[in-house]
Amino acid sequence: MSLSSNNNYVATIFCPLYKGKRFIEGYMEDMICQSAFHDVKFYILDCNSPEDEFSVIEKYQGYKNIFYERLDEDPGLYGAWNICCKRSTTPLVGNWNVDDRKSPWSLEALIQPFLLDKDLDISYGATFVSEEANENWENVQKNTIFPCTETNNWKDLIYNNSPHCMPICKQSLHERFGYFDSSYKTAADSDMWIRAVKGGAKIKMIKDIVGIYYHNPKGRSTDPETIKGMLDEVHDMRKKHDPTYEFKSHYKAASESR
């Protein structure tokens, strides 16, 4: 596994897409500006979105490493994640939400630790938090950082989903620990990382800010109309892994939505 510009892609970065029209242009621009762009497959899975995002995406179809597929039915957030992971043929795989943005070196920084440590299973980094849609790396207000912490202890992940919204993992992690539990609406990624680290997976936080998390007021884990149910789901998931778990309000409670 090496990081060089050729057809032997190192990672697949996927984006399950639904109602993302207002974000897709900035997303695609961020994508092609990645320093590791030519080493990565980008897989956009259109989950029967009604907003015709393809009218923007098709302008980028000249890039041989950008793949687009449209489904006839929406399989749900984590159902879509599982489709993407199962179709990936690269050593590494990761999600990138359409409403989030990355630093220009984000993917390179997240991939690099795997090249240095063959035993590493998951890499992640901190993100700025934005309250404004479509802020990019050049104009983001760098006031708030999502509270990720460095750990290799699954019990720490019980209280904070430190991998957060843009980690990268080995494809083989799913062969060892299964896929995302699609019965969850917001907690399946946190559940997956806890399950993996609990089972012996090695996780690493890189010393860099890797992107921008948009605190989307209409996101499933941030919308005031849905947040209570999402928090209840996260707490139940955590209790499943650790019956002694007690809610601590100063931690971020929910894993993030698309």
C-alpha positions as CSV (number, residue, x, y, z in Angstrom):
1,M,0.0,0.0,0.0
2,S,1.7,3.2,-1.1
3,L,0.6,6.8,-1.7
4,S,1.4,7.6,-5.3
5,S,-0.5,8.9,-8.3
6,N,-1.6,5.7,-10.2
7,N,-4.6,3.5,-10.7
8,N,-3.9,1.5,-7.6
9,Y,-6.2,3.5,-5.3
10,V,-5.4,3.4,-1.6
11,A,-8.9,4.4,-0.3
12,T,-12.5,4.7,-1.2
13,I,-14.2,7.8,0.2
14,F,-18.0,7.5,-0.1
15,C,-20.9,9.9,0.2
16,P,-24.5,8.6,0.5
17,L,-26.4,11.5,-1.0
18,Y,-29.9,12.7,-0.1
19,K,-31.2,16.2,-0.4
20,G,-27.8,17.7,-0.7
21,K,-28.3,20.1,-3.6
22,R,-27.2,23.2,-1.6
23,F,-24.0,21.5,-0.6
24,I,-22.9,19.5,-3.7
25,E,-21.0,22.2,-5.6
26,G,-18.8,23.1,-2.7
27,Y,-18.3,19.4,-1.9
28,M,-17.1,18.6,-5.4
29,E,-14.8,21.5,-5.4
30,D,-13.3,20.4,-2.1
31,M,-12.9,16.9,-3.5
32,I,-10.8,17.7,-6.5
33,C,-8.6,20.0,-4.4
34,Q,-7.5,17.1,-2.1
35,S,-3.7,16.6,-2.2
36,A,-4.3,12.8,-2.3
37,F,-7.1,13.2,-5.0
38,H,-5.4,10.9,-7.5
39,D,-4.9,8.1,-4.9
40,V,-8.5,7.9,-3.9
41,K,-11.7,6.6,-5.4
42,F,-14.7,8.9,-4.7
43,Y,-18.0,7.0,-4.7
44,I,-21.2,9.1,-4.6
45,L,-24.3,7.0,-3.9
46,D,-27.4,8.9,-4.7
47,C,-30.1,7.5,-2.4
48,N,-33.0,8.4,-4.7
49,S,-32.6,12.1,-3.8
50,P,-35.3,14.4,-5.2
51,E,-33.0,17.3,-5.8
52,D,-31.1,16.5,-9.0
53,E,-27.6,16.8,-7.5
54,F,-26.4,14.9,-10.6
55,S,-26.7,18.1,-12.7
56,V,-23.7,19.3,-10.7
57,I,-21.9,16.0,-10.3
58,E,-21.9,15.3,-14.1
59,K,-19.6,18.2,-14.7
60,Y,-16.9,16.3,-12.8
61,Q,-17.5,12.9,-14.5
62,G,-14.4,13.5,-16.6
63,Y,-12.3,12.5,-13.6
64,K,-11.8,8.7,-13.8
65,N,-11.8,8.3,-10.0
66,I,-15.2,9.9,-9.3
67,F,-18.0,7.3,-9.4
68,Y,-21.7,8.0,-9.3
69,E,-24.6,5.6,-8.8
70,R,-28.3,6.3,-8.2
71,L,-30.5,3.9,-6.3
72,D,-34.3,3.4,-7.0
73,E,-35.0,3.5,-3.2
74,D,-33.4,5.2,-0.2
75,P,-31.9,2.4,1.9
76,G,-31.5,4.7,4.9
77,L,-28.3,6.3,6.1
78,Y,-26.4,3.3,7.5
79,G,-27.9,1.0,4.9
80,A,-26.2,3.2,2.3
81,W,-23.0,3.2,4.2
82,N,-23.0,-0.6,4.2
83,I,-23.6,-0.7,0.4
84,C,-20.6,1.6,-0.1
85,C,-18.3,-0.4,2.2
86,K,-19.3,-3.7,0.6
87,R,-18.6,-2.3,-2.9
88,S,-15.2,-0.9,-1.9
89,T,-12.2,-2.8,-3.3
90,T,-9.5,-0.6,-1.8
91,P,-7.5,-1.3,1.4
92,L,-9.0,1.8,3.1
93,V,-12.6,3.2,3.2
94,G,-14.2,6.2,4.8
95,N,-17.3,8.4,4.8
96,W,-17.4,12.1,3.9
97,N,-20.7,13.8,4.4
98,V,-21.9,16.2,1.7
99,D,-22.4,19.1,4.1
100,D,-18.9,18.8,5.6
101,R,-15.7,20.2,4.2
102,K,-12.1,19.1,4.4
103,S,-8.7,20.7,4.6
104,P,-6.8,20.3,1.3
105,W,-4.5,17.8,2.9
106,S,-7.2,16.0,4.9
107,L,-7.2,12.6,3.1
108,E,-3.5,12.5,2.8
109,A,-3.1,13.1,6.5
110,L,-5.7,10.5,7.4
111,I,-4.2,7.9,5.0
112,Q,-0.5,8.4,6.0
113,P,-0.6,6.7,9.4
114,F,-1.7,3.4,7.7
115,L,1.4,3.6,5.5
116,L,3.6,3.8,8.7
117,D,1.8,1.3,10.8
118,K,0.5,-1.9,9.2
119,D,-1.4,-2.8,12.4
120,L,-3.5,0.4,12.4
121,D,-7.2,0.0,11.8
122,I,-8.8,3.4,12.2
123,S,-7.5,7.0,11.9
124,Y,-9.3,10.2,12.7
125,G,-8.6,13.9,13.4
126,A,-10.2,16.9,14.9
127,T,-12.5,19.2,13.0
128,F,-13.6,22.8,13.2
129,V,-17.3,23.3,13.9
130,S,-19.2,25.6,11.6
131,E,-22.6,27.2,12.0
132,E,-22.6,28.4,8.4
133,A,-23.4,26.2,5.5
134,N,-20.7,25.8,2.8
135,E,-17.9,27.4,4.7
136,N,-14.7,26.1,3.2
137,W,-11.1,25.9,4.5
138,E,-10.2,29.4,3.3
139,N,-13.2,31.2,5.0
140,V,-14.2,29.1,8.0
141,Q,-14.3,30.8,11.4
142,K,-11.8,28.8,13.4
143,N,-13.4,29.4,16.7
144,T,-14.7,26.0,17.8
145,I,-13.1,22.6,17.5
146,F,-15.2,19.4,18.0
147,P,-13.9,17.8,21.2
148,C,-12.2,14.7,19.9
149,T,-9.7,13.0,22.2
150,E,-6.8,10.6,21.6
151,T,-7.5,7.2,22.9
152,N,-7.2,3.5,22.2
153,N,-9.7,2.6,25.0
154,W,-13.2,1.6,24.0
155,K,-14.6,3.0,27.2
156,D,-13.5,6.5,26.2
157,L,-15.5,6.0,23.0
158,I,-18.6,5.3,25.1
159,Y,-18.6,8.9,26.3
160,N,-17.4,10.6,23.2
161,N,-17.5,9.5,19.5
162,S,-14.0,10.9,18.9
163,P,-13.7,9.5,15.3
164,H,-16.7,11.8,14.6
165,C,-17.7,12.6,11.0
166,M,-14.7,11.7,8.8
167,P,-12.5,8.8,10.0
168,I,-10.9,6.3,7.7
169,C,-10.6,2.6,8.4
170,K,-9.3,-0.6,6.9
171,Q,-11.8,-2.3,4.7
172,S,-10.9,-5.5,6.5
173,L,-12.3,-4.0,9.7
174,H,-15.8,-5.0,8.5
175,E,-14.7,-8.5,7.8
176,R,-13.6,-8.7,11.5
177,F,-16.4,-6.8,13.2
178,G,-19.3,-6.6,10.8
179,Y,-20.9,-3.6,9.2
180,F,-22.9,-0.6,10.5
181,D,-26.1,-1.6,12.4
182,S,-28.8,-0.2,10.0
183,S,-31.4,-0.4,12.8
184,Y,-29.9,2.8,14.2
185,K,-30.8,6.2,12.9
186,T,-27.7,8.1,14.2
187,A,-25.7,5.8,16.5
188,A,-24.3,3.1,14.2
189,D,-21.0,4.7,13.5
190,S,-20.2,5.2,17.2
191,D,-21.4,1.6,17.8
192,M,-19.1,0.3,15.1
193,W,-16.0,2.0,16.5
194,I,-16.8,0.9,20.0
195,R,-17.4,-2.7,18.9
196,A,-14.1,-2.7,16.9
197,V,-11.9,-1.2,19.5
198,K,-13.5,-3.3,22.2
199,G,-12.5,-6.3,20.0
200,G,-8.9,-5.2,19.7
201,A,-8.8,-2.8,16.7
202,K,-6.1,-0.2,16.8
203,I,-7.2,3.5,16.5
204,K,-5.1,6.6,16.1
205,M,-5.9,10.3,16.3
206,I,-3.6,12.4,14.0
207,K,-2.2,15.7,15.2
208,D,-4.0,17.9,12.7
209,I,-7.4,19.5,12.0
210,V,-8.7,17.5,9.1
211,G,-11.9,19.3,8.2
212,I,-15.0,21.3,9.0
213,Y,-18.1,19.8,10.6
214,Y,-21.2,21.7,9.7
215,H,-23.6,21.8,12.7
216,N,-26.6,21.4,10.4
217,P,-29.8,22.6,12.0
218,K,-31.7,20.1,9.9
219,G,-29.3,17.1,10.7
220,R,-31.0,14.2,12.3
221,S,-28.8,14.4,15.4
222,T,-29.0,18.2,15.6
223,D,-32.5,19.1,14.5
224,P,-34.5,20.2,17.6
225,E,-37.5,18.2,16.4
226,T,-35.6,14.9,16.4
227,I,-32.7,15.4,18.8
228,K,-34.4,13.8,21.8
229,G,-35.0,10.6,20.1
230,M,-31.5,10.5,18.7
231,L,-30.0,11.1,22.1
232,D,-32.1,8.3,23.6
233,E,-30.8,6.0,20.8
234,V,-27.2,6.9,21.6
235,H,-27.6,6.4,25.3
236,D,-29.3,3.0,24.7
237,M,-26.4,2.0,22.4
238,R,-23.8,3.0,25.0
239,K,-25.7,1.1,27.7
240,K,-25.6,-2.0,25.5
241,H,-21.8,-1.9,25.5
242,D,-21.4,-0.8,29.1
243,P,-24.2,-1.3,31.5
244,T,-22.5,1.0,34.0
245,Y,-22.7,3.9,31.6
246,E,-24.2,7.2,32.9
247,F,-24.9,10.2,30.8
248,K,-22.4,13.1,31.1
249,S,-23.8,16.2,29.6
250,H,-20.5,17.8,28.8
251,Y,-19.7,15.2,26.2
252,K,-21.0,15.3,22.6
253,A,-23.8,12.8,22.7
254,A,-24.7,11.9,19.2
255,S,-22.8,10.7,16.2
256,E,-23.5,13.0,13.2
257,S,-25.9,12.7,10.3
258,R,-25.3,12.9,6.6
